[in-house]
Amino acid sequence: MSALPVWRKRWAGRSISLRLLLAVLLMIGVALPVAGVLLSHHFRTAATEAFDERLEATLNVIIAGVAFDPMRQALDYQGALGDPRFDQVFSGWYWQVTDQQGHTTTSRSLWDQRLPVTDSEEASGRSIIGPRGQLLRVMEQDIYLAPLEAPLHVSVAARNDELKRDIGEFQRLLWLGLLGLGALLLAVLALQVRWGLAPLRRMKANLQEVERGDTEQLDTDLPEELATLAASMNAVLARDQRLIERGRHTAGNLAHALKTPLSVMRLLVRQLPETSRAAWETELTRVDSAVRHHLARASAAGEGVRFAPIELRETLAPLLNGLARLAQRRQITLDTAFEATPRVHIDTQDIQELVGNLLDNALRWARREVALQVQVIDRTLRLTVSDDGPGMTEQECQAAIGRGNRLDEQRSQSGLGLAIVADLVTLYHGQMRLQRASIGGLEVVIELPVVARGKTLGRV
């Protein structure tokens, strides 16, 4: 595998904000140092040229004051620079005039030292090491002075400490300024990135609201690029909702359409001879159970839909009231205990189907008592239905929920209801356990991660 796909894969999940900030940081990290180097070089060059111009002006004054005394056959300086540093010994400011015979005239500041000489027809500057190891900037030029035939070499030198100090101070201020500018640019661009990506964050929050079921569609009050995307997503959501509703209505219509032919067939079977009637009734019962099972599964909303939160206790109240009357006719006590009254993200029909089948199964097998317990544990809804009937052994419970086994093979009279419950639990990514109840019969424990965020009321 090449390095490029690996690099792309590594950065594929990085946030847009991080990418933009890294790009800005890279730009600032490259642009500002380059600008600093260029500005520093330009200032150093400009400051050195200005210093050289100052020395050249002093050199011209010295050249104007140089004379040759024919009586003494010696060089003489008749000018006045007006700068006391040229009179102070080893002050760092010096001038020197030298002829080809080695005769030299110098400033008092040079004392017994001499500056190195380099022939130069035009004024030129260079850096040298002067008396006592001083770093000097020297400006020098060869001139012709009558009646001498050989040229004279005139030099003026000054310590460049001040020049270096100015350059160093400028560089210090420059890099501090660039550092502050970089921090300011980074902060401003970070705010710009945050402001620019604010619509995306709004869209993300809106998507989370749709996922929680708090709203059905995305807000399209967004910038033009995102508004088009939000509108397209809304169209997809609406289409999916229509397809789900159409499927559920179709399943319901099919159930009604099959109910009448099955009833007619049952009536016709009763007219058959006794020897063949039992086999036909068995097969019709299997057909009826299979149809009811698959139609119930098809009509369940389940996975792929995020419902608005509903009040569980209010939703189950009509169902529990009806089952309570049924239990009373069978002389069975139906005890319902809500340790919490949560709001859950689940379809009303699905939760009623799930609880109804559990209680109906328990009422079929119970002798005297059926119990429903509702709990909330870490945003997980736990439903526990138990009865005091014959129950199932631990091996039967494990076999019933094992892969490939069918619950209706374990308890034929109520297996369809438990099978529908198992399908609903799977659709909502929940868990289902069968175990021995404390009151003697079967206990079914259902855990569904559907509890909505927010306040959950305590035991009622």
N, C-alpha and C positions, 0 to 999 in steps of 0.2 A: 504494500500500500504506500502511495507517495505521501510526501509531507503535506501537500496542499489540502487533500481531503481531510486529513487528520486535523489540520489547523481550522478548516471550516467547521468540522464537527465540534471542535472544542468551543468555538465562538458562536455556534448556531443558537444556543440558548441564552446568550448574554442579552441584557436589557438594552433597549435603544438609548436610554439615558446614559448608561455606562459607555456605550460605543461613542456617542457624541462627545462626552466629556473626555474620553481618552484621545479622540481625534483633536479636540481643542488643546488638551495638554501637550500632545505631540507637536502641534503647530506652534504653540507658545514656546515649548522647549527647544525648537529648532530656530524659529524666527528671531526671538529676542537675543539669544547668544550670538547669532550671526550679525544682527544689527549692532550689538555691543562691541564685537570685534572690529567691525567696519568703522564705527564712530570713534572708538579708541585709537585706531590707526590713523584716522583722518585728523583727530586732535593732536596726536603726537607729531605728525608731519607738519601741521600748521603751526604748532608751538615751536618746533625746532626751526622752521623757516623764519618765524618772527624773531627768534633769538639770534639767528644768523644775520638777519637784516640789521638788527641792533648792533651786532659786532661789526658788520660791514660799514655801517655809518661811522662807528668809532675808528675803523681802519682808514677810511677816507680822510678823517680829521688828522690822523697821524701822518698819512702820506702827504697831506698839505703842509705839515710842519717840518718835514725832513729836509735837511740841507747838507751840503758838503763844504767844509772849510778848506779852501786850497792852501791857506797858510799853514795849517796844522796837518793837512792831508788826513782829515778825520771827519767822520759823520757827526752831525749835530742835529738836535731837535729843538726847534724854536717855538713850537706851539704850546698851547695850554689846554688840557682836556677838561679841567674843572671838576675832576672826580678824585676825591682824596684817596680812594681805594688803590689808585695807581701809585700812590706814594707810601702806602702802608706795606711793610715787608710781608711777603707771602700771604697777601690778602686774598689771592685767587683771581685778581685782575691784573693782567700783564700786557705789555707791548714790547716789541723787539724789532730792530732794524739791523740787517746783516748784509755785508757786501761779499764779493767773491774772494777777497783776501782774508776773510775771517774777522774783519773789524766789525764790532757790534756796539750798538747803542740800545739800552734797555730802560724800562721804567724802573723807578726806585724799588717798587714792590718785588721785582724779580731778584734783586740783590745779586748774589754770585751765581745764580742758576741760569740756565739757558733753555730756550724752547727748541725742540727739534725742528729742522728746516726741511721743507719739501718744495721743490720748484713748482710754480704755478703761474702761468701767464695771466690767468683771470682769477678774480676773487673766488675762493672756494673754502668751504668749511669742513672740518673733520673733528673727531674726538681723539684726545691724546691724554697721556698721563704726565702731569707736570711736576713741579717741585713738591717734595714731601708726599709723593703719591697722590696728589690731587687730580681728580678727574676734571679735565678741562675741555671746553669747546673752543677751537681755534679757527680764526678766519685769517687767511694769508693770501699774498699776491706779490708777484715780481713786478718791479717798476724800473724805469730808466730815468736816471737823474744826471743832467749835465753838470760837470764835464766828464762824468764817468762813462766809460764805454761798456762796462759789465753791468748787468742789472742788480738792483738791490731787492732784498727779500724782506718784506714788511709783514709782521704777524701781530695780531691782537688776540688775546685769549682771556676767557672768563670761566669760573667754575659753573658747571651746569647743575649744581645741587638745586638751585631754585627752579630750573627747568624741569628736573626730575620730580621735584616736589609738586609742582603745578600739574604735571602729567599724572602723578600718582593720586593726587586729590581728585582730579577730574575722573579718573578711572574708578575710584572708590564711590564717588557720588553717582557716576554713570551706572555701575552695577547695582547699587542700592536702588536707584530710580527704576532700572529695568526689572529688578526683583519685585518692587512694589507695583509696577505696571503689570507685570505678569500675574501677580496675585489678584489685582483689580480686574484684569481681563478675564481671568478664570472665574472669579465670582460673578461678574456680569454675564458671561456666557453660560455659567451654570444656571443663573436665574432665567436667562433666555431659553435655555433648553427646557427647564421646568415649566416655564410659561407656554412654550411651544408644544410640549407634550401633554399639557393639561387636558385637552379634549380626549386624548387617548386614555388618560386615567379615568375621566368621566365615563367613557365608553366601557372600560373594564368594570367599573363599579356598577354600571347599568346592566352589563352581562351577568354579574353576580346576583343582581336583583332578579333578573329573569330566571337564573338557575334556582334561586331560592323560592321562586314562585310569587314574589312580591309584585311583579308586573309581568305583563304578557308580551310586550314589545319594547324595542330599544328606542331611546329618545333620538330623534333626527335633528334636533337643534344643535348642529355641529358644523364645523367647517365643511366646505363643499366636498373635499375628498372623502372625509369620514361620513358625511351625511349620505352620500351615495352608497357606501358600504353598509351603513346601518339600515338603509331602506331595503337593500338586497337581503340582508339577514332577516329583517322583519318578514319579507315575502317568504323566505324559506321556513321560518317558524310558523307562519300562518298556514302554509301548505302542509307542513307536517301535522299540525293540529287538525286540519281538515281531513287528512288521510286517516288519522287515528280515530276521529269521531265517525268517519264513514265506515271504517272497519268494525267498530263496536256496534254501530247501527245495523250493519250487514249481518253480524253475528246474531244480534237479537232477532232480526227478521227471519234468519234461517232457523233459529230455535223455534219460533212460532210456526214456521212453515212445516217443520218436521214433526211438530207435536201432534197435529191432526192425523197425518198418515199412520204414525205409530199407534195412536189410540184406535184407529180403525182396524189395523192389523191385529191388535190385541183382542178386539171383539171377534174378528174372524177366526183367530186361533182357538177361541173358546168353543167354536162350533166343530172343531176337528175331533176325530176319535181320541179317546183317552190315551191310546198307545203312542201317538205322535204329538199330542198336545204339549207334553212336558219339554220335549226337545225344542219345539218352536218357542215356547215361552222363555226358555233359558237363553236362546239366541237373541230374541227380541230384547230381553233384559240387558244383555251385553251390548247390543246396538244402542239402546237407550242410554246406558251409562257412558259409553264411549262418546256419543254425540254431546251429552250434557257436559262431560269433562272437557272436551276440546272447544266447545262453544264458550264455556266459562273461561277457559284460558285465553281464547281469542278476544273476549270482551274485556279482559283486564287491561288497564292502562299500563301500569308497571314501568319498565325501564324506558328511558328516552324522553320521559315527560317529567317536568318539575312543577308540582302543583302548589298553588297558594296554600298557606297553612290553614288548617281547620281545627276547630275545637273538638278534641277526641270525645269528651264526655257527651257533648251536645249531639255529635254525629251518631254515637252508638245508643243514645237514649231510646229512640223508637224501636230499634232492634231488641234491646234488652227488655223493654216493657213487653213486647210481644212474646219473647222467649220465657219471660217470667210467668205469663199467663199459661203458656204451654206446660211449663214445669209444674205449676199449681194443679193443672188438670191431671197430671201424672203423679201427683203427690210427691214431688221432688223439690227440695229446697235449693234455690239458685241464689248463691251469695256472690255479690259483686263488690270488690274493694278497689277503689281508686286511691292509691297512695300519692298520686300526682294527677293533675288535669292538664296535660301538655297540649300544645298546638303542634300538629304534625303535618309534614309535607307528603300527603298520600291522597289518592283518589277516594272520594266518599264511597263509591260502589265497591272498590277493592277492599277497604278496611271493613265494611259491613259484610262482604262476602267471606273474608278471612275469619272474623270473629263469629259470624253466624254459623259457618261450617264447623268450627271448633266446638261451639256450644251445642250445636245439633248433634254432633257425634257423641259428646259427653252425655247428653240427655238420653240418647238411645241406649247407652250401656249402664248408666248410673242406677243405683238402687234407691238411695234416699237423698244424695247430696251432690251438687255440682258447684264449683267455685271458680270465679274469674278474678284474677289479680292484675292490676295495671301499675307498672312502675316505670320510672325514668332513671337510667343510669348512664351518665356521661353522654348525653344527647342521643341515647339509644332507648327506644321504646321496648319494654319487655312485657309480653302478655303471657300469663300462666293460667291454663285451664286444666282443672283436675276433677276427677269423679271418683266415686266409691264403688265402681263396677268391678268386673273380674280382672281388668287390666291386662298387661302383657309382661312377659318375663324380660329380663335384661337382654337375653339373646334375641328375643323377638323384636325388641325395640331397636337394637343395633342392626338387625337384618332389615327392618322396615325402612330405615333411613339410609341403608347402604346403597352404593352405586348399582344401578341396574334393577333394583327391587321395586316392586309396586306396593303402595300401601293398601290398595284394595285387595291384594292377595292375602294380607295379614288379617284384615277385619272386613269381610266381604260386604256387610250391610252398611258400613260407613266409609269404606275405603275411598269412594269417589270424593267425598268431602275433604278428607285429609289429603288426597292427591291434589285437589285444587288449592288447598292451603299451601302445600309444598311448592307448587308452581308460583304462587303469589310471593311467597317468601324469597324464592330465587330471583324473581323479577325485581324485587326491591333490595337485592344484595343483603338479605338477612340470613339468619341462622334458625334452625329448628331442631329441637331435641325432644325425644320421647323417653320417659323414665317412669319409675314407680312412684305413685303419689303417696303422700303421707297419710291420706285418708283411705288408702288401700287400692285404688284403681289406677288408671292411666293418667299421667300428667304430661301435658304438651307445653313446652316453653318456646316462645317465639321472640326473637330479638331483631328489631328493624331499626336501621340508622336513619330515621325520618323525623326526629324531634327538631322543631324549629328553634332558632336562636331567640333569646329573650327570656322574659320572666315566665317561670312555670309555677303554677299554684301548688301548694302543699296538699297534704292529705285532706280529703273532704269526707 
